[in-house]
Amino acid sequence: EAVPQQQPKGAVLKLLRKPEWIAFLVLAFSSGVSLASFNYLFPFLKELGANESIMGITLTAATIAEVPIMLFADRILKRFSSYHVLIFSMLMMGVRLLLMSAATRPEWVILTMAMNAGSFPLMWIAGVAYANQLSPDGLKATGQGLLSGAVHGIGMAAGGFIGGLLLASLGGRGMYLVFGVITLVIVSSVAVVRARHRATSSANA
């Protein structure tokens, strides 16, 4: 019987000392916050006058859109780096949220949810691959745990709390607008800081 791999003491702190990991976890947290906003999809659709059938179709469109990405995930990661796929997926998430905020009819939301193919599934497969890439041997499981905790743990918890407050005060369109702007600002900032850091490191090498 296989014995579970023991993670060294201080494994989490060892990873968190690396700037790349800090930036990655900021992105992961942001993605979790963004994803949590879709917990309020039905109240938003109700604001737009959607019936139960439209609500079901909306979820179906989002689910079906994920299938091609999952089927070709390995080819995508072979062609593009996991980091760039991650950034692209997060930008797509921000754009989706802004489009949601502009929707005035339930049918527009269906089209926006179909864009899910370029956001959540891409974000997850790229995030898993990037976490594995950043983690040294012996800390792979720790890296995956940090990713999952940032996205599905504190990220979605924070997003759910903030989303509820925004929905109550600004309505669905206002909530998605705020989430969209925050997502794009965070992703753009991380990408710029990382690019400058790598450029500085190369110049000093």
MIROSE-347375 format. One record per residue (C-alpha): residue number from 0; residue in one letter; x, y, z. Coordinates in pm, 1 decimal, padded with zeros to 6 digits. Example, Ala and Ser with C-alpha at 12.3 -4.5 7.8 and 13.67 -1.06 7.14 Angstrom:
2
<atom num="0" residuo="a" x="01230.0" y="-00450.0" z="00780.0"/>
<atom num="1" residuo="s" x="01367.0" y="-00106.0" z="00714.0"/>
***
This chain:
205
<atom num="0" residuo="e" x="00000.0" y="00000.0" z="00000.0"/>
<atom num="1" residuo="a" x="00135.6" y="00341.6" z="-00101.9"/>
<atom num="2" residuo="v" x="00226.8" y="00575.9" z="00181.4"/>
<atom num="3" residuo="p" x="00103.2" y="00935.6" z="00136.7"/>
<atom num="4" residuo="q" x="00383.0" y="01178.9" z="00060.1"/>
<atom num="5" residuo="q" x="00487.7" y="01377.9" z="00365.5"/>
<atom num="6" residuo="q" x="00521.0" y="01749.0" z="00305.3"/>
<atom num="7" residuo="p" x="00823.9" y="01910.1" z="00470.7"/>
<atom num="8" residuo="k" x="00771.0" y="02140.1" z="00765.9"/>
<atom num="9" residuo="g" x="00723.7" y="02500.7" z="00665.5"/>
<atom num="10" residuo="a" x="00625.9" y="02395.8" z="00311.6"/>
<atom num="11" residuo="v" x="00368.7" y="02672.2" z="00271.9"/>
<atom num="12" residuo="l" x="00607.9" y="02941.7" z="00397.0"/>
<atom num="13" residuo="k" x="00876.1" y="02812.7" z="00162.4"/>
<atom num="14" residuo="l" x="00646.6" y="02869.0" z="-00136.1"/>
<atom num="15" residuo="l" x="00516.7" y="03202.9" z="-00012.0"/>
<atom num="16" residuo="r" x="00870.4" y="03343.7" z="00000.1"/>
<atom num="17" residuo="k" x="00870.9" y="03339.2" z="-00379.7"/>
<atom num="18" residuo="p" x="00728.7" y="03653.2" z="-00549.9"/>
<atom num="19" residuo="e" x="00588.3" y="03437.7" z="-00830.6"/>
<atom num="20" residuo="w" x="00375.8" y="03249.4" z="-00582.3"/>
<atom num="21" residuo="i" x="00243.5" y="03567.1" z="-00421.6"/>
<atom num="22" residuo="a" x="00138.8" y="03700.3" z="-00762.1"/>
<atom num="23" residuo="f" x="-00016.3" y="03366.0" z="-00854.0"/>
<atom num="24" residuo="l" x="-00219.7" y="03349.2" z="-00534.1"/>
<atom num="25" residuo="v" x="-00345.1" y="03704.2" z="-00590.5"/>
<atom num="26" residuo="l" x="-00473.9" y="03590.4" z="-00930.1"/>
<atom num="27" residuo="a" x="-00623.3" y="03275.6" z="-00779.5"/>
<atom num="28" residuo="f" x="-00796.8" y="03472.3" z="-00505.1"/>
<atom num="29" residuo="s" x="-00931.2" y="03717.1" z="-00762.3"/>
<atom num="30" residuo="s" x="-01067.7" y="03433.6" z="-00973.8"/>
<atom num="31" residuo="g" x="-01246.7" y="03290.1" z="-00671.1"/>
<atom num="32" residuo="v" x="-01401.5" y="03628.5" z="-00593.0"/>
<atom num="33" residuo="s" x="-01514.3" y="03661.5" z="-00954.8"/>
<atom num="34" residuo="l" x="-01659.9" y="03310.8" z="-00965.4"/>
<atom num="35" residuo="a" x="-01860.1" y="03374.9" z="-00649.0"/>
<atom num="36" residuo="s" x="-02050.2" y="03651.8" z="-00828.5"/>
<atom num="37" residuo="f" x="-02222.8" y="03385.9" z="-01039.6"/>
<atom num="38" residuo="n" x="-02387.1" y="03252.3" z="-00723.2"/>
<atom num="39" residuo="y" x="-02616.6" y="03552.8" z="-00767.9"/>
<atom num="40" residuo="l" x="-02698.9" y="03471.4" z="-01130.7"/>
<atom num="41" residuo="f" x="-03060.8" y="03375.0" z="-01064.7"/>
<atom num="42" residuo="p" x="-03145.9" y="03686.9" z="-00861.1"/>
<atom num="43" residuo="f" x="-02991.1" y="03890.9" z="-01143.4"/>
<atom num="44" residuo="l" x="-03193.8" y="03708.4" z="-01407.6"/>
<atom num="45" residuo="k" x="-03503.9" y="03764.1" z="-01198.8"/>
<atom num="46" residuo="e" x="-03427.5" y="04137.7" z="-01203.0"/>
<atom num="47" residuo="l" x="-03424.8" y="04116.7" z="-01582.5"/>
<atom num="48" residuo="g" x="-03761.7" y="03939.9" z="-01588.8"/>
<atom num="49" residuo="a" x="-03638.6" y="03589.8" z="-01675.8"/>
<atom num="50" residuo="n" x="-03854.3" y="03285.2" z="-01605.3"/>
<atom num="51" residuo="e" x="-03736.0" y="02947.2" z="-01475.6"/>
<atom num="52" residuo="s" x="-03684.0" y="02808.2" z="-01826.1"/>
<atom num="53" residuo="i" x="-03445.6" y="03088.3" z="-01918.5"/>
<atom num="54" residuo="m" x="-03255.6" y="03032.8" z="-01594.3"/>
<atom num="55" residuo="g" x="-03209.4" y="02665.0" z="-01678.4"/>
<atom num="56" residuo="i" x="-03099.0" y="02740.3" z="-02033.9"/>
<atom num="57" residuo="t" x="-02844.9" y="02989.9" z="-01902.4"/>
<atom num="58" residuo="l" x="-02676.1" y="02732.1" z="-01680.4"/>
<atom num="59" residuo="t" x="-02685.9" y="02474.4" z="-01959.0"/>
<atom num="60" residuo="a" x="-02512.8" y="02713.7" z="-02198.7"/>
<atom num="61" residuo="a" x="-02233.0" y="02775.2" z="-01947.4"/>
<atom num="62" residuo="t" x="-02184.7" y="02402.6" z="-01883.2"/>
<atom num="63" residuo="i" x="-02183.5" y="02296.8" z="-02248.1"/>
<atom num="64" residuo="a" x="-01933.6" y="02572.0" z="-02330.6"/>
<atom num="65" residuo="e" x="-01679.3" y="02407.6" z="-02097.5"/>
<atom num="66" residuo="v" x="-01673.3" y="02074.0" z="-02280.5"/>
<atom num="67" residuo="p" x="-01450.6" y="02166.6" z="-02580.9"/>
<atom num="68" residuo="i" x="-01195.5" y="02333.5" z="-02353.4"/>
<atom num="69" residuo="m" x="-01171.4" y="02029.2" z="-02129.4"/>
<atom num="70" residuo="l" x="-01130.3" y="01801.6" z="-02432.2"/>
<atom num="71" residuo="f" x="-00846.7" y="02006.0" z="-02580.7"/>
<atom num="72" residuo="a" x="-00684.6" y="02127.5" z="-02258.7"/>
<atom num="73" residuo="d" x="-00362.0" y="01935.5" z="-02317.8"/>
<atom num="74" residuo="r" x="-00321.1" y="02080.6" z="-02667.1"/>
<atom num="75" residuo="i" x="-00382.6" y="02432.4" z="-02541.4"/>
<atom num="76" residuo="l" x="-00114.9" y="02400.4" z="-02273.5"/>
<atom num="77" residuo="k" x="00131.2" y="02252.2" z="-02521.2"/>
<atom num="78" residuo="r" x="00085.1" y="02547.1" z="-02755.1"/>
<atom num="79" residuo="f" x="00075.0" y="02827.6" z="-02495.0"/>
<atom num="80" residuo="s" x="00239.6" y="02869.3" z="-02154.9"/>
<atom num="81" residuo="s" x="00022.5" y="02802.1" z="-01852.0"/>
<atom num="82" residuo="y" x="00087.9" y="03155.1" z="-01723.2"/>
<atom num="83" residuo="h" x="-00033.4" y="03322.2" z="-02042.1"/>
<atom num="84" residuo="v" x="-00341.1" y="03097.7" z="-02057.2"/>
<atom num="85" residuo="l" x="-00413.9" y="03192.5" z="-01696.9"/>
<atom num="86" residuo="i" x="-00387.4" y="03565.5" z="-01770.6"/>
<atom num="87" residuo="f" x="-00604.9" y="03530.7" z="-02081.0"/>
<atom num="88" residuo="s" x="-00873.7" y="03339.8" z="-01890.8"/>
<atom num="89" residuo="m" x="-00880.1" y="03600.8" z="-01615.2"/>
<atom num="90" residuo="l" x="-00911.4" y="03883.0" z="-01867.5"/>
<atom num="91" residuo="m" x="-01198.1" y="03694.3" z="-02029.1"/>
<atom num="92" residuo="m" x="-01361.4" y="03663.0" z="-01688.4"/>
<atom num="93" residuo="g" x="-01338.8" y="04036.8" z="-01637.7"/>
<atom num="94" residuo="v" x="-01487.9" y="04102.8" z="-01981.7"/>
<atom num="95" residuo="r" x="-01771.5" y="03858.3" z="-01912.4"/>
<atom num="96" residuo="l" x="-01853.1" y="04035.9" z="-01588.7"/>
<atom num="97" residuo="l" x="-01863.1" y="04373.6" z="-01763.8"/>
<atom num="98" residuo="l" x="-02089.2" y="04231.0" z="-02034.3"/>
<atom num="99" residuo="m" x="-02315.8" y="04093.6" z="-01762.7"/>
<atom num="100" residuo="s" x="-02339.6" y="04440.8" z="-01613.3"/>
<atom num="101" residuo="a" x="-02448.2" y="04576.9" z="-01952.9"/>
<atom num="102" residuo="a" x="-02721.3" y="04316.0" z="-02006.5"/>
<atom num="103" residuo="t" x="-03075.7" y="04448.8" z="-02020.0"/>
<atom num="104" residuo="r" x="-03242.5" y="04128.7" z="-02141.7"/>
<atom num="105" residuo="p" x="-03212.3" y="03767.4" z="-02019.2"/>
<atom num="106" residuo="e" x="-03112.9" y="03652.1" z="-02368.5"/>
<atom num="107" residuo="w" x="-02795.6" y="03861.8" z="-02349.4"/>
<atom num="108" residuo="v" x="-02698.9" y="03681.0" z="-02031.6"/>
<atom num="109" residuo="i" x="-02726.3" y="03344.2" z="-02209.4"/>
<atom num="110" residuo="l" x="-02474.7" y="03460.1" z="-02470.2"/>
<atom num="111" residuo="t" x="-02245.5" y="03593.6" z="-02201.1"/>
<atom num="112" residuo="m" x="-02258.5" y="03267.0" z="-02007.4"/>
<atom num="113" residuo="a" x="-02164.0" y="03080.0" z="-02325.6"/>
<atom num="114" residuo="m" x="-01834.3" y="03271.3" z="-02308.3"/>
<atom num="115" residuo="n" x="-01757.8" y="03059.8" z="-02001.3"/>
<atom num="116" residuo="a" x="-01543.8" y="02843.5" z="-02230.9"/>
<atom num="117" residuo="g" x="-01273.2" y="03107.0" z="-02225.9"/>
<atom num="118" residuo="s" x="-01278.9" y="03180.0" z="-01853.6"/>
<atom num="119" residuo="f" x="-01337.3" y="02926.8" z="-01574.3"/>
<atom num="120" residuo="p" x="-01223.8" y="02598.9" z="-01738.8"/>
<atom num="121" residuo="l" x="-00919.2" y="02767.3" z="-01889.3"/>
<atom num="122" residuo="m" x="-00840.7" y="02933.3" z="-01557.9"/>
<atom num="123" residuo="w" x="-00856.2" y="02603.8" z="-01371.1"/>
<atom num="124" residuo="i" x="-00648.4" y="02390.6" z="-01607.0"/>
<atom num="125" residuo="a" x="-00389.8" y="02667.5" z="-01643.5"/>
<atom num="126" residuo="g" x="-00386.5" y="02729.7" z="-01269.0"/>
<atom num="127" residuo="v" x="-00324.9" y="02362.8" z="-01189.7"/>
<atom num="128" residuo="a" x="-00046.0" y="02344.8" z="-01448.2"/>
<atom num="129" residuo="y" x="00113.0" y="02671.5" z="-01330.4"/>
<atom num="130" residuo="a" x="00100.1" y="02568.4" z="-00964.2"/>
<atom num="131" residuo="n" x="00275.7" y="02245.4" z="-01056.0"/>
<atom num="132" residuo="q" x="00535.3" y="02440.3" z="-01255.4"/>
<atom num="133" residuo="l" x="00610.2" y="02680.1" z="-00968.8"/>
<atom num="134" residuo="s" x="00629.7" y="02409.9" z="-00701.7"/>
<atom num="135" residuo="p" x="00957.0" y="02220.7" z="-00655.7"/>
<atom num="136" residuo="d" x="00963.1" y="01843.4" z="-00613.7"/>
<atom num="137" residuo="g" x="00821.7" y="01747.6" z="-00278.4"/>
<atom num="138" residuo="l" x="00591.0" y="02051.4" z="-00265.6"/>
<atom num="139" residuo="k" x="00360.0" y="01976.0" z="-00558.8"/>
<atom num="140" residuo="a" x="00069.2" y="01875.5" z="-00334.8"/>
<atom num="141" residuo="t" x="00120.5" y="02184.9" z="-00119.6"/>
<atom num="142" residuo="g" x="00106.3" y="02402.2" z="-00430.1"/>
<atom num="143" residuo="q" x="-00220.1" y="02247.0" z="-00546.1"/>
<atom num="144" residuo="g" x="-00364.9" y="02290.7" z="-00198.0"/>
<atom num="145" residuo="l" x="-00276.7" y="02661.0" z="-00196.8"/>
<atom num="146" residuo="l" x="-00440.9" y="02705.6" z="-00537.2"/>
<atom num="147" residuo="s" x="-00759.9" y="02529.5" z="-00432.0"/>
<atom num="148" residuo="g" x="-00774.6" y="02719.2" z="-00104.3"/>
<atom num="149" residuo="a" x="-00725.0" y="03056.9" z="-00273.5"/>
<atom num="150" residuo="v" x="-00991.5" y="02993.0" z="-00538.9"/>
<atom num="151" residuo="h" x="-01257.5" y="02776.2" z="-00376.7"/>
<atom num="152" residuo="g" x="-01183.0" y="02870.4" z="-00017.6"/>
<atom num="153" residuo="i" x="-01110.9" y="03228.8" z="00077.9"/>
<atom num="154" residuo="g" x="-01168.8" y="03367.1" z="-00273.0"/>
<atom num="155" residuo="m" x="-01522.5" y="03239.4" z="-00313.2"/>
<atom num="156" residuo="a" x="-01603.4" y="03310.5" z="00051.2"/>
<atom num="157" residuo="a" x="-01494.6" y="03673.6" z="00014.3"/>
<atom num="158" residuo="g" x="-01671.6" y="03704.4" z="-00319.8"/>
<atom num="159" residuo="g" x="-01993.3" y="03564.3" z="-00178.7"/>
<atom num="160" residuo="f" x="-01989.7" y="03809.4" z="00110.5"/>
<atom num="161" residuo="i" x="-01902.5" y="04111.9" z="-00104.2"/>
<atom num="162" residuo="g" x="-02144.2" y="04006.6" z="-00376.8"/>
<atom num="163" residuo="g" x="-02434.2" y="03991.3" z="-00135.5"/>
<atom num="164" residuo="l" x="-02363.8" y="04343.0" z="-00012.6"/>
<atom num="165" residuo="l" x="-02325.3" y="04477.5" z="-00366.9"/>
<atom num="166" residuo="l" x="-02640.4" y="04305.8" z="-00489.8"/>
<atom num="167" residuo="a" x="-02843.4" y="04454.2" z="-00207.3"/>
<atom num="168" residuo="s" x="-02708.0" y="04805.8" z="-00256.7"/>
<atom num="169" residuo="l" x="-02642.4" y="04831.0" z="-00632.4"/>
<atom num="170" residuo="g" x="-02852.1" y="04558.0" z="-00788.7"/>
<atom num="171" residuo="g" x="-02724.0" y="04284.9" z="-01019.2"/>
<atom num="172" residuo="r" x="-02587.8" y="04508.8" z="-01293.7"/>
<atom num="173" residuo="g" x="-02398.0" y="04724.5" z="-01045.4"/>
<atom num="174" residuo="m" x="-02259.4" y="04417.4" z="-00872.0"/>
<atom num="175" residuo="y" x="-02123.3" y="04267.8" z="-01194.5"/>
<atom num="176" residuo="l" x="-01978.8" y="04602.7" z="-01297.8"/>
<atom num="177" residuo="v" x="-01779.4" y="04630.0" z="-00974.3"/>
<atom num="178" residuo="f" x="-01657.1" y="04270.4" z="-00997.2"/>
<atom num="179" residuo="g" x="-01559.4" y="04317.0" z="-01361.2"/>
<atom num="180" residuo="v" x="-01357.4" y="04631.3" z="-01296.5"/>
<atom num="181" residuo="i" x="-01184.0" y="04478.8" z="-00993.1"/>
<atom num="182" residuo="t" x="-01094.5" y="04163.1" z="-01186.9"/>
<atom num="183" residuo="l" x="-00945.2" y="04351.7" z="-01481.0"/>
<atom num="184" residuo="v" x="-00750.9" y="04590.1" z="-01255.5"/>
<atom num="185" residuo="i" x="-00599.1" y="04305.3" z="-01052.4"/>
<atom num="186" residuo="v" x="-00506.9" y="04092.9" z="-01354.4"/>
<atom num="187" residuo="s" x="-00356.8" y="04386.0" z="-01542.8"/>
<atom num="188" residuo="s" x="-00160.2" y="04499.2" z="-01237.1"/>
<atom num="189" residuo="v" x="-00016.8" y="04152.3" z="-01172.0"/>
<atom num="190" residuo="a" x="00078.6" y="04109.9" z="-01537.9"/>
<atom num="191" residuo="v" x="00253.6" y="04448.5" z="-01549.6"/>
<atom num="192" residuo="v" x="00440.1" y="04397.0" z="-01221.2"/>
<atom num="193" residuo="r" x="00553.5" y="04050.4" z="-01327.7"/>
<atom num="194" residuo="a" x="00672.6" y="04176.1" z="-01666.5"/>
<atom num="195" residuo="r" x="00872.5" y="04457.8" z="-01503.8"/>
<atom num="196" residuo="h" x="01020.2" y="04222.8" z="-01245.0"/>
<atom num="197" residuo="r" x="01134.3" y="03978.8" z="-01513.0"/>
<atom num="198" residuo="a" x="01276.3" y="04262.9" z="-01722.3"/>
<atom num="199" residuo="t" x="01471.6" y="04396.1" z="-01421.8"/>
<atom num="200" residuo="s" x="01599.9" y="04049.6" z="-01335.0"/>
<atom num="201" residuo="s" x="01715.6" y="03995.1" z="-01693.2"/>
<atom num="202" residuo="a" x="01891.7" y="04331.4" z="-01699.9"/>
<atom num="203" residuo="n" x="02076.1" y="04255.7" z="-01376.0"/>
<atom num="204" residuo="a" x="02173.1" y="03904.0" z="-01481.6"/>
***
